[in-house]
């Protein structure tokens, strides 16, 4: 699992989403060095 700051996500969201869709990697978003959210590929979520 990779971690990125909010500013990194804001500046490169399209590239991050493209990478996640190919690698199926979960990204943790950090605010002031603390985890606040995850970006998870749909393949990793449960079907409804």
N, C-alpha and C positions, 0 to 999 in steps of 0.2 A: 504494500500500500504506500502510495506517495502522498506527500503533504505539500500544499502550496498556500501562499498568503492570499488574502483577498485581492490585493493589487495585482498579483500575478494572474489570478483567475480573470479579473476584469480586463486585463490587457491582452489576454490570449485565449478567451473562452472558445472560439470556433476551433482552434487547433487542439485544445485540450479535449473537447468533445469528440473530434475526429480520432484522436489517439485512443480515447477510452473505448470507442466503438470497435476499434480494431484489436486492442490488447485485452479488453474485458477487465481492465484494472480499475480499482476503486481509488478515488482521490479524496483526501481529507483537506478541507479548507480551514485555514488557521486565521484567527484574529488575535493580534498581540501574542503570537506564539502558542495560543491555546486552540484546540479543535472546536469548531462550532457547527460543522456540517460535513456530509459526505456526498460526493457525486458518484453514483453507482450505475453501471450499465444495466439496461433493462433485463438482460439475460440473467442477472444475479438477483432479481426480485421475484417474488412469488406471483404466480398467475392468479388473477381474480376470477 
